[in-house]
Each structure stands twice: as C-alpha cells, then as structure tokens.
C-alpha cells in the first residue's frame, strides 16, 4: 500500500484476481483504502509483486512453521517475520 499525506486513504494496487473483486471484499477495502486494479495481462506490473510474494513465502513460511510447531506462533510474530524479511535486501 502507498500512504499519501493528509486525510487521503492509502492506495492499494491489486491484480484482477476474482477474489479481490467480490462485493464483500470491495466494501472492506473501501473502508480502509482506495483500491486500484492493474490492467489485465500486465506482466510488467504484476511480475515484480508476484516475485516479492514468492520470496516472502519462501523465507517467512519455514520460520513461521517452526513457531507453529513450538506453539508460540501469533499474528504479532508473523508481522515481525515479514517486516524482518522486507527490511533485508532482496535481490532480483
């Protein structure tokens, strides 16, 4: 999400996955952000974010799975793991 100064809502850029476009999802998104959808078949726009998600899943999931196995997993720890990975330098 991109936060803008002032009282403007953050902009959430999404692909055209049908799960992003249902009326219940739109209502939730409109409450917290302004949803913008990238054009269909926009590989140059969708590719980088899909790559980022793949990297995050590959790096965060094993670490979080260990916390689940120990019984110490929670939302706060998941957020910390994701933040930790985002702060690291991610190569292309």
Buried (B, 14 or more C-beta within 10 A) or exposed (E): EEEEEEEEBEEBBBBEEEEBEEEEBEEEBEEEBBBEBBEEEEEEEBEEEEEEEEBBEEBBEEBBEEBEEEEEBEEEBBEEBBEEBEEEEEEE
